């Protein structure tokens, strides 16, 4: 079993505490400018809904929210094989619609949009040790199950 952490709106907490499975919805995407990247990722994973983003380390869940009192850190435990993992910095190539480079030569090259999108497939492969993207990983799940919840901690202002 693996322990993961996610920050979710209190509506998600309500869903889980009522004993229901939480499935993310495209209509509640709070970062619409990133929706094309999320849709691409969901498609690559064979998911019809957006992913739930989680982190293996509680310290990585430090994002500030304007209405932080409306959000909670949810700690879950799930089967080790359930999450998909992505490198945090590599994922930003997709978010920024840029080439996912591994060498300085690639960084300086000019690419077609087709090659940019093709480079994103590197997200699903091990990153070479010489590439300095850091080791911050994000985990993805298609849904949250109430029986997986270990703890819920509401954020404060």
C-alpha positions as CSV (number, residue, x, y, z in Angstrom):
1,X,0.0,0.0,0.0
2,X,1.1,3.6,-0.7
3,X,0.1,6.7,1.2
4,X,-0.7,9.8,-1.0
5,X,-1.9,13.3,-0.3
6,X,-4.3,15.5,-2.3
7,X,-5.8,19.0,-1.8
8,X,-9.5,19.0,-2.6
9,X,-12.5,21.3,-2.2
10,X,-14.8,20.6,0.7
11,X,-17.4,19.3,-1.8
12,X,-15.1,16.4,-2.5
13,X,-14.7,15.9,1.3
14,X,-18.5,15.8,1.6
15,X,-18.8,13.3,-1.3
16,X,-16.2,11.0,0.4
17,X,-17.6,11.3,4.0
18,X,-21.0,10.4,2.7
19,X,-19.5,7.1,1.5
20,X,-19.5,8.0,-2.3
21,X,-16.7,7.6,-4.8
22,X,-15.4,10.9,-6.0
23,X,-14.9,11.1,-9.8
24,X,-13.5,14.4,-11.1
25,X,-15.5,16.4,-13.6
26,X,-14.4,18.6,-16.6
27,X,-17.2,21.1,-15.6
28,X,-15.4,21.7,-12.3
29,X,-11.9,22.2,-13.6
30,X,-10.6,25.2,-11.6
31,X,-7.8,25.9,-14.1
32,X,-9.5,26.1,-17.5
33,X,-6.3,27.4,-19.2
34,X,-4.8,23.9,-18.5
35,X,-7.8,21.9,-19.6
36,X,-6.3,21.0,-23.0
37,X,-3.2,19.5,-21.3
38,X,-5.4,17.6,-18.8
39,X,-7.5,16.3,-21.6
40,X,-4.4,15.1,-23.5
41,X,-3.2,13.4,-20.4
42,X,-6.5,11.8,-19.6
43,X,-6.6,10.5,-23.2
44,X,-3.2,9.0,-22.9
45,X,-4.3,7.2,-19.8
46,X,-7.5,6.0,-21.4
47,X,-9.6,8.0,-18.9
48,X,-12.7,10.0,-19.8
49,X,-12.5,12.2,-16.8
50,X,-9.7,14.5,-15.5
51,X,-7.2,12.9,-13.1
52,X,-7.1,13.4,-9.3
53,X,-3.6,14.9,-8.5
54,X,-1.8,13.5,-5.5
55,X,1.7,13.7,-4.0
56,X,3.8,11.1,-2.2
57,X,5.0,13.7,0.3
58,X,2.8,15.7,2.6
59,X,5.3,18.6,2.3
60,X,4.7,18.9,-1.4
61,X,1.1,19.8,-0.8
62,X,1.9,23.5,-0.1
63,X,-0.1,25.2,-2.8
64,X,-1.9,28.4,-1.5
65,X,-5.6,28.9,-2.3
66,X,-7.4,32.2,-2.2
67,X,-10.2,30.5,-0.2
68,X,-8.0,28.0,1.7
69,X,-10.7,27.4,4.3
70,X,-12.7,25.7,1.5
71,X,-10.0,23.1,0.9
72,X,-8.6,20.1,2.8
73,X,-5.6,17.8,2.6
74,X,-6.9,14.3,2.1
75,X,-4.6,11.5,3.0
76,X,-5.3,8.2,1.2
77,X,-3.8,4.7,1.1
78,X,-4.2,2.7,-2.1
79,X,-2.6,-0.3,-3.8
80,X,0.9,0.4,-4.9
81,X,0.0,-0.3,-8.5
82,X,-3.0,2.0,-8.7
83,X,-1.4,5.5,-9.2
84,X,0.4,6.7,-12.3
85,X,3.4,8.8,-11.5
86,X,4.7,11.8,-13.4
87,X,7.7,14.0,-12.8
88,X,6.5,17.4,-11.6
89,X,8.9,19.4,-13.8
90,X,8.5,17.3,-16.9
91,X,4.7,17.6,-16.7
92,X,5.1,21.4,-17.0
93,X,6.3,20.9,-20.6
94,X,2.8,19.7,-21.4
95,X,1.2,22.5,-19.4
96,X,3.3,25.1,-21.2
97,X,2.8,23.4,-24.6
98,X,6.5,23.1,-25.0
99,X,9.0,20.4,-26.0
100,X,9.9,18.0,-23.3
101,X,13.7,18.1,-23.7
102,X,16.3,15.9,-22.2
103,X,19.5,17.5,-23.6
104,X,20.8,21.1,-24.1
105,X,20.7,20.5,-27.9
106,X,17.0,19.7,-27.7
107,X,16.4,22.8,-25.6
108,X,17.8,25.1,-28.2
109,X,16.2,23.4,-31.2
110,X,13.0,24.5,-33.0
111,X,10.2,21.9,-33.2
112,X,7.0,21.5,-35.0
113,X,3.8,21.2,-32.9
114,X,3.7,17.5,-33.9
115,X,7.2,16.9,-32.5
116,X,6.3,18.8,-29.3
117,X,3.3,16.6,-28.7
118,X,5.3,13.5,-29.5
119,X,7.9,14.5,-26.9
120,X,5.3,14.5,-24.2
121,X,5.1,10.8,-24.4
122,X,8.4,10.8,-22.5
123,X,6.3,11.6,-19.4
124,X,5.5,7.9,-19.2
125,X,9.1,6.7,-19.4
126,X,11.9,6.8,-16.9
127,X,13.8,10.1,-17.0
128,X,17.5,9.6,-17.7
129,X,19.6,10.2,-14.5
130,X,21.6,12.9,-16.2
131,X,18.5,15.0,-16.8
132,X,18.1,17.5,-13.9
133,X,14.3,17.7,-13.5
134,X,14.5,16.9,-9.8
135,X,12.7,14.0,-8.1
136,X,9.4,15.7,-7.2
137,X,6.7,13.3,-8.4
138,X,3.0,13.6,-8.7
139,X,0.6,10.7,-8.6
140,X,-2.6,10.4,-10.7
141,X,-5.7,8.4,-9.9
142,X,-9.0,8.3,-11.9
143,X,-11.1,8.6,-8.7
144,X,-11.0,8.6,-4.9
145,X,-12.7,5.9,-2.9
146,X,-14.0,6.6,0.6
147,X,-12.6,3.5,2.0
148,X,-9.1,4.7,1.0
149,X,-9.3,7.9,3.1
150,X,-7.0,7.9,6.1
151,X,-7.3,11.5,7.2
152,X,-8.9,14.8,6.2
153,X,-7.3,18.1,7.4
154,X,-9.0,21.4,6.5
155,X,-6.6,24.2,5.6
156,X,-6.7,27.4,7.4
157,X,-6.3,31.0,6.2
